[in-house]
Amino acid sequence: MTKAKFESPITEKWFGRANRYEPKSDTDYEWVWEYAKFRLAWATERCQHMESKALEFVKLVIGSAAAGWAVLTVLGIKPTGISSRIGWFFGLSLLFFLASLIYTLRAYLPTKRLLPVAEDAALRCADSYKESSEAMAKFSQTLSSATEYETEIAANKAGQLWLATLFLSVAVILFLSALFLGAVR
């Protein structure tokens, strides 16, 4: 197998394994190929699911900002009419809100994907083996690099969403604390 153009530790690991593996001629590997396709589809779906969650969270963050602005407007709170202590609470709340927005957008934005090996490599692999099952066994490991890469992206996006949730929670707590500690009289 040839290495993918997009090099990473994941591709090196899995293409190395594929290159070292020698299938047996008397074994049926078709189920391995089906399983490799299933894992790649699952990993791709996980990544799309995280991006979908991130889009929903973008809406929540923007809605939270609108709700905060509406509360300040309805209560008639002006930046010049509050104490510096309460101003710090509002300022910190704004900073945590912005951090939440940044992490949410990072989770939502598209990331570079590692594609499975191209068909020309599959053809070369098929030509290298007498039995189709042997070629399937050898080639199934090439899907592992794309699967593992997709899984890593999904985990990264999940971590960013977790941080976004944490920051938004702190922002809301600080905002409500500012309201209760003295902004509303």
C-alpha positions in Angstrom: 0.0 0.0 0.0 1.1 3.5 -0.7 0.9 6.2 1.9 -1.8 8.9 1.7 -0.8 12.4 0.6 -2.0 13.7 3.9 0.6 12.4 6.4 -0.2 12.1 10.1 0.9 9.8 12.9 -2.4 7.9 12.4 -1.7 7.3 8.7 1.8 6.2 9.4 0.6 3.7 12.1 -2.2 2.2 10.1 -0.4 2.1 6.7 2.5 0.5 8.5 0.3 -2.2 9.9 -1.3 -2.7 6.5 2.1 -3.0 4.8 3.3 -5.6 7.4 0.1 -7.7 7.3 0.0 -10.7 5.0 -3.4 -12.3 4.5 -3.8 -16.1 4.3 -5.1 -17.6 1.1 -7.5 -20.0 2.8 -9.4 -17.4 5.0 -12.5 -15.5 4.0 -12.0 -11.8 4.8 -15.2 -10.4 3.4 -16.7 -9.8 6.9 -13.5 -7.9 7.8 -14.1 -5.6 4.8 -17.7 -5.1 5.8 -16.7 -4.3 9.4 -14.0 -1.8 8.2 -16.7 0.0 6.1 -19.1 -0.1 9.1 -16.5 1.5 11.4 -15.7 4.2 8.9 -19.4 5.0 8.4 -19.8 5.1 12.2 -16.8 7.4 12.8 -18.0 9.7 10.0 -21.5 9.9 11.5 -20.0 10.7 14.9 -18.1 13.6 13.5 -21.2 14.9 11.7 -23.2 14.4 14.9 -20.8 16.6 16.8 -20.9 19.3 14.1 -24.7 19.2 14.3 -24.6 19.6 18.1 -22.2 22.5 17.7 -24.6 24.2 15.3 -27.4 23.8 17.9 -25.1 25.1 20.6 -24.3 28.2 18.4 -28.0 28.9 18.4 -28.2 28.5 22.2 -25.2 30.8 22.8 -26.7 33.5 20.5 -30.1 33.1 22.1 -28.4 33.5 25.5 -26.8 36.7 24.4 -30.1 38.0 23.1 -31.8 37.0 26.4 -29.1 38.8 28.4 -29.5 41.9 26.3 -33.3 41.8 26.7 -33.0 41.4 30.5 -30.6 44.4 30.7 -32.9 46.5 28.4 -36.1 45.6 30.3 -34.6 46.3 33.6 -33.2 49.6 32.3 -29.6 48.8 33.4 -27.0 51.2 32.0 -23.3 50.6 32.2 -22.8 54.0 33.9 -25.4 53.3 36.5 -23.8 50.3 38.2 -21.0 49.9 40.8 -17.6 48.9 39.7 -17.9 45.6 41.6 -21.1 44.7 39.6 -19.4 45.9 36.5 -16.6 43.4 37.0 -19.2 40.6 37.3 -20.8 41.7 34.0 -17.4 42.1 32.4 -16.3 38.6 33.5 -19.6 37.2 32.3 -19.0 38.8 28.9 -15.5 37.3 28.7 -16.8 33.8 29.6 -19.6 34.2 27.1 -17.1 35.1 24.3 -14.9 32.1 25.2 -18.0 29.9 24.9 -18.8 31.4 21.5 -15.2 30.8 20.3 -15.1 27.2 21.4 -18.6 26.6 19.9 -17.5 28.0 16.6 -14.3 26.0 16.6 -16.4 22.8 17.1 -18.7 23.8 14.3 -16.3 24.9 11.7 -15.3 22.2 9.2 -12.0 20.4 9.7 -9.7 18.8 7.2 -10.7 15.1 6.8 -8.5 12.1 5.9 -10.1 10.3 3.0 -9.8 6.6 2.4 -7.2 5.5 -0.1 -8.1 6.1 -3.8 -9.4 3.5 -6.2 -6.1 3.2 -8.1 -4.5 1.9 -4.9 -7.4 -0.5 -4.4 -6.8 -1.8 -8.0 -3.1 -2.3 -7.4 -3.9 -4.1 -4.2 -6.4 -6.4 -6.0 -3.9 -7.1 -8.7 -1.3 -8.1 -6.1 -3.3 -11.0 -4.8 -4.6 -14.2 -6.3 -7.7 -14.3 -4.2 -10.1 -11.4 -3.9 -10.5 -12.1 -0.2 -6.8 -11.7 0.4 -6.9 -8.3 -1.3 -9.9 -7.3 0.8 -8.0 -8.3 4.0 -5.0 -6.2 3.1 -7.0 -3.2 1.9 -9.4 -3.2 4.8 -6.7 -1.9 7.1 -6.3 1.2 4.9 -9.7 2.3 6.0 -8.5 2.3 9.6 -6.5 5.4 9.1 -9.5 7.4 8.0 -11.7 5.8 10.7 -9.2 6.7 13.5 -8.7 10.2 12.1 -12.5 10.8 12.0 -12.8 9.5 15.6 -10.1 11.9 16.7 -11.8 14.8 15.1 -15.1 13.9 16.7 -13.4 13.6 20.1 -11.8 17.0 19.6 -15.1 18.6 18.7 -16.7 17.0 21.7 -14.0 18.5 24.0 -14.5 21.9 22.5 -18.3 21.7 23.0 -17.7 20.6 26.6 -15.5 23.7 27.2 -18.1 25.9 25.5 -20.8 24.5 27.8 -18.6 25.1 30.8 -17.8 28.7 29.8 -21.4 29.5 29.0 -22.5 28.1 32.4 -20.0 30.3 34.2 -21.1 33.3 32.1 -24.7 32.8 33.0 -23.9 32.3 36.7 -21.8 35.5 36.7 -24.5 37.4 34.8 -27.2 36.3 37.3 -24.9 37.0 40.2 -24.4 40.6 39.0 -28.2 41.0 38.7 -28.9 39.7 42.1 -26.0 41.4 43.9 -27.0 44.9 43.0 -27.7 45.7 39.4 -31.4 45.5 40.0 -32.7 47.7 42.8 
